[in-house]
Every structure is written in C-alpha cells, then in structure tokens.
Amino acid sequence: MVDDILRTPGAVRDAERWTAHNYHPLPVVISSAEGAWLTDVDGKRYLDCLAGYSALNFGHRHPQLIAAAHAQLDRLTLTSRAFIHDQFADFCRELAELCGKDLVLPMNTGAEAVETGIKVARKWGYQVKGVAPGQANIVVAEGNFHGRTTTIVSFSTDEDARADFGPYTPGFTVVPYGDLDALTAAIDENTVAVLLEPIQGEQGVVVPPEGYLPGVRQVCTERDVLFIADEIQSGLGRTGATFACDHEGVVPDMYLLGKALGGGIVPVSAVAANADVLGVLKPGQHGSTFGGNPLACAVAVEVVRLLATGEFQRRSAELGERLRAGLEGLVGKGLVGVRVRGLWAGLDIDPALMSGREACERLAARGVLAKDTHGSTIRLAPPLVITEEEIDLAVNALAEVLAG
Ligand SMILES: Cc1ncc(COP(=O)(O)O)c(C=O)c1O
C-alpha cells in the first residue's frame, strides 16, 4: 500500500500539528484494542508490550472491568467528595485490605499520589515525630521517577525532566539508588521519610541489590522515618507479586499506587497507610474534585478483586520465567544486559548496534510495540493476560531486530 491510501501518516501529521511536543511517540495510530492486542487506523495489529506503562496490567478492555464501568456509567459518575457515594467504602476497604493497611486516600494520577505521600509525611513529621517547623526532609534516590509536578521534578536527577522548571521545592536529599550506607548517612533528625521505587521502572527496570529494601525498612524503623514505596508502576501484579516489596518480605509505611488501579479505563491513584500516618490529615487539608469518584471506585474495586484472586500475580511470575529465558538467550546477540522481574523487563541493547528508539521502531514494523528509555534501553511490560505463544512472538521479533 502507498502512503496516500494509508490513514496513519495523515493522522500522525495532525497529532503533531495540534499538540505540544512533550512526547515523542512512535508513529503508530491506534484505534481499537482487546486483551494484549492493538489495531491501528489502517487495520494493522500489534502486540502491546508496554501496556500503558503498566496501566493496562489486566489487558485492554478486560470484560469484568468494562462491565463495571458500563454499569456505573448508567447510574452515577461524579459527586465530588462533598458527599459520600455508594461505591466509595467498598473500594477503600477492599484496597486497604489488599495492602494490609488501615486507610486509603484516593486520588487520580500517580503524581498526585506522590504529592499526597509527601504532604502526609511532612505533616506526620511535624505533628508526630516532632520535627522543627519548616525543616522536614525526605530522602530520595538517584534515577528516580515519581511524576512531573514542580515539587516532584525538583528532586529528579534527569535533566530533561528538571531543567528550566525551577525554582525548585527544597526539602529533599538525593542518594545513590541501592546504596544502603549512603541512605543511612543521609538520615538525620529532620528526616520524615524515605521515598523509593522498589524497582526503578523509568530508569530501565533497575532492581536494587538483594537486602537493600529490607535494610531500608530496618533503618526507617530504627530512626523513626516513614518508608514510602512508590509502587505506581511496580505494583498490582506486574512483578509476579501484588507489590514489588513483597519479593523481599518488606512492608512499607505507605504504598503509593496508580496506573493499573484504574484498570486501563480511568485514572485512579491512592495512598494506603495506617491510621497513625494518614490520620494526620484533617478536613480541608488535602483533596481532589475527582479523587475517589463513583466511576473510578466502581472500576478500581473490580481491579482489587481481580488481584485478590492471585491469578494475575501467578501469571506474571510464571510467564515472567519464559520471558526471562527468552531474553537471556539474546545476551551476547545484541543485548548487553537484561533485568527481569515477573512480566517486566529492562533490556540494554548494544549501543554500537542501534538506539532503543531505533529498536522500538523496528519492533513496531514487526508488529510489537515497546518503548525505549534512556538511550539504548527498552522496557517490556506486556499485559498480564499475554500468553506463552505471544511472549515467544515478542522475543522472536526482538531476535530478528537485533540480528539486523
Ligand atoms: C514510579 C512512578 N511514580 C509516579 C509516576 C507518575 O504517574 P502519573 O504519570 O500517573 O502521574 C510514574 C509514571 O510513570 C511512575 O512510574
């Protein structure tokens, strides 16, 4: 087919013309999807190996989630938190139970959950720990990605994310990721929290050394500091467990959740913590018009119910081993490094061969969609409904791309 009868080139041109260029998407224009598969405006099918950065852990249009959304659309969509609606309590209770925490505070985007966590930790620091006014400090890690607000980019170490967005919010100390001694040394009497991704997704699925997360847990307990785990990308089944922290038996003081919580249908995020932490917030001190709205709660409670069966965590763990075996077989054949946890993989392509972007473009030409991050790294995060055959298809496509 030639360009003038394909719809994709024109649709790409229009999108570029009418939007700010804050993303550099692959030139693919999707019009429908089901399960692990996407179809573009020209009818070409792609295997989704990004899953909306883990927002689509249950696949596109999971029937149970779509049914819940439809039913709720026909009854009630928004009340604001000025009133209580009939979907609210079940969602908060079932998510709190999944997390093993007393309370849940629902928001919308991941960045809002992170902002909520920061605010709660600061208030807890002043009111419970007794930190001097205005002195609260939070320890964070190099290579972090927690979102895009002005406060969050203030402690980003990625210059693209941070440069020219100052003045920056003070109150954060950055230490190397995975270095327990450095983290311990950074804690002082003003430290209210350590905020970490248990696996750094955006950085390329970077898994910290074994013992690091338990060490962080221990030092936080000893020094009366909150351990905030940003599980927005790593949580809710992605790594073969409900939370990435589970792999090392670690329970943080606060879980930050987002992405998959909305079932790929609506933005839903949340903070889960015990009453001694989340209880510091009083009426008027935090909120969001759309946070915990009826549609969001109706979908998200079904997400929690899917996770409560354990089926998706099991699939991710089992199928992740197949993905690992396939990818490890490509080390030395175009890959120079592979990190896999469940159905989540960071692949380092030999930079002498091609960039991550080029690899993703070539994968797309073979019907597999993935996303590069930081130069020559690709992240794979297929929906957890992917099958063994589809994993093989993705690995084979990658092998062909690397073989040139
Ligand atoms: C670990 C982590 N935290 C926070 C965020 C921000 O989420 P959102 O884009 O929904 O604001 C992301 C997004 O990629 C993330 O990966």
The ligand as an ORCA input file, in Angstrom:
! r2SCAN-3c Opt
* xyz 0 1
  C       7.060      5.037     39.761
  C       6.170      6.102     39.217
  N       5.669      7.035     40.048
  C       4.854      8.005     39.611
  C       4.512      8.101     38.278
  C       3.623      9.219     37.820
  O       2.374      8.736     37.437
  P       1.398      9.648     36.537
  O       2.015      9.707     35.171
  O       0.086      8.915     36.551
  O       1.320     10.982     37.196
  C       5.020      7.163     37.378
  C       4.697      7.251     35.934
  O       5.317      6.665     35.090
  C       5.870      6.141     37.857
  O       6.388      5.227     37.036
*
